[in-house]
């Protein structure tokens, strides 16, 4: 709409779940926006991102939960993105500033990226400000007290939902691999790491920053267990060469 005065959309990463890891900039924005959107489960309305910053949102701020289904069905996902993007656009078109909360960083395996793409497809011309957040893998490395990369090493971040054999291929090029969403194929991931051509260690961190956080330096001992959704692994090539 030509000449329309849109509100600003703030994409806010709230970190891995520990309220003390929310940035000062994020807190300042949350103190003044008129509407806060948060992705939630369509089954129970739960939103970890919203729970993380609940105490930072002033009374009277409108909070809207947007249900995003956990499915691979393209048609279902497309409808959810379209409906939720319309809800955000309606607020912005009224000239109201709004925040969209994401766990971790808003541009790392996040619903926020899809929201932006859909809004642009709808022709929404609202200004956008993205506020980065602490990623789960940075928080995990801190809890493990291990460096993610050193000297001239490289780091690869992959999704654990796909074929674990991609880990084997990537190990040829990177000394350090972070595997997000490792819950679904956890045992396959561990098996793959144990048979890499380079001797490697694999650690696992679940529910980082939450009361039931689990930090395990040797993730091989967890084989056979059902892992929580918020589980990641850190694979590091050992110094010394081939396995």
N, C-alpha and C positions, 0 to 999 in steps of 0.2 A: 504494500500500500504506500503510494508516494506521499512523502511528507509526514508519515505517521511517526509519532514519538513513542518508540518502544521503551519498555523497561529493560534493564540489563540482566542477562542470565549469568550467574556465577556457578561454575562447575567446581565443587569443593571436594578434594580428597581429605578424608578425616583420619587417615592412617589405619593401621591394622586392627584397631579395636580398643586400644588403651587411650582413654580420654586425655592423658597427659602428653600424648604424642600428637595432638591436634595443634596445628600451627597458630601462631598469634594472628596472622593475617586472616585465616579461616574464621577464628573466633570473632574478629572485628566485623567481618562481613555478616556473620550470622546474627550479630547484635542489632543490625539495622535493615536487613531485607524484610520485605512484607510477606513473602511466601517462601516456605521451605518444602521442596519436593524430595522424596526419598524412595528409592526402589525397595520393594517389599515382596515377601512371599505371597503368591495368590492363595495359598492354603490357609495361612494363619495371620497374615498381615505383619509378620515379624520383619524388622529392619535393623540389622546390626549397625549400619551407618547412623541411623537416627538415634539409636540407643547411646552411641558413643558421644554424641554432642547434645543430648537432651538438656543437660543443665546449662548449656550455652545459648539456648534459644529463649528469648524473652517471652513472658506470658503475653498472650494476645497475638503472637505471630501465627499466621495460618500455616498449618502443617498438613501436607497432602501426601499420602502414600500411594505410589504407583505400582501396581502389580505387574511383575515381569515373570512369565512362566519359565520354568526350567525344562525346556524341551528342544529337540532338534528339528521339529516340524516347521518348515519355512513359512507356511501360511499362518500358523498360530503366532509365530514370532513377529511376522510382518504386521498383523493386526494389532498386537500389543504395542509395538513401536509407534504405529500410526496413531492409535488412541491416546497414548501417553504424551506423544509429541504435541498433539492437538491441545491437550490439557495445559501443557506448559506454554504453548503459544498464546492461548487465550489470556493468560495472566500477563504475559509480556506485552500483548497488544493493548492492554488497559493502561500501560505505562508503569506497571508495578515491577520493582526489582525482585528477582527470585533466585534462590539457591537450589542446585541439584546436588544432593549428597551421594558420595560413593565411598565405599570402604577402600582403604589403600590409596593409590594414586588414581586420579580420574582418567588418565590416558594410558593406563596399563591394565589390560584385560578387564575393561570396565564397561558398564552399561552406558556410561556417559558418551563415549565415542559414537555409539549407535544413535543415541538421542540427538547429538549434534548433526549427524548425517541426515536423519529424518527431518529435523527442523529445517535444514537447508533445502531439502527436497520439497518441503511445503512452502518455500518462498519466504520464510521468516527472516526479517532483516534486523532482528534485535542484536545489539552489541553483546559480545561474549567475553567473559574474563575467566580464565581457568587458573585455579589455585592448586598447586601440586601438594601431594600428601606423602607421608612416609610409606614406602612399599612394604608388603609383608616380608619380602626376602631381605630387605635391608634390616628390618627389625629382627628377623630370624638370625641373621649373621651376627648381630649385636648380642643376642641371647646365647648363641653358640660360642661367641668370642673367637671367631675365625674370620680372616680377611676373605672377601669375595674375589679380589684380584690383586696381584702384586707385580711389580716390575713391568715386563713386557707381555704379561699374560693377557688372555682374553676371557670374556664372560658371555655365556649364552643363556637366554631365558626362554623356556619352552613351556607349552601346555602339556600336562600329563594325561589329557583326555585322548590324545592321538596315539599313534603306534609307538610303543616304547623303543622300537628299533631305530627311531630317529635319534635317540640318545647315543646309540653306538656310532652312527654316522657323524654326529656333531663332536663326539669325543676325539675324533681325528684332528679337529681344527681348534678346539677350545679346551683349555686346562680346567675350566670351571663351568659347571652347568647348574642352573636353578630350574627346578621342575615345579611349576605351579599346578594346582588342582591335581595333586598326586593321589588323591583318595580313591579314585575310581579303579585304577589299574596298579595299585600300590605294589602288589607282589610281583607283577610282571616287570615293573620298573626296577625293583631290587634285583630280580634275576638278571636283567639286562646289565645292570651296573656290575654285578659280580662276574660277568663274563666279558667285560670290556678288554680290549687289547692292552690298555694301560692300567696298571694297578691304581685303584681309586677308592676313596672313602665316600660314604654316603650318609648324611645326617638327615634327620626329619624333625620338623617343628609343626605342631598342630595348635590351633586356637591361640595363635600368638597374641599376647597382650590381654587375654581373657582369663577369668578365674581358673578355668580348667586347662590352661596351657600345658603342653607337653613338649619337652626339649630332649631329644635323644641323639647323641653323637654317633652311635652306631645303629643305623636304621635297620640293619639286617635282622636284629633281634625282634623286630615288629612283624616279620613275615607271618601271615596267617591271621592277623588281627584285622578287624574292620576299622578303617581309619576315618576320622571326622572329615567333613567336607572341606574345612579350612586346614588343609595339610599341604606342606611343600617339602621338597627335598633339595639338599645342596650336595652336589657331586664335585669332588676335587681330586684331580690327578695327583698321585703321590710323587714326590721327587724320587728319581732313580730309574725311570724308564719303563720298559714293557712289563706286563704282568707275568 
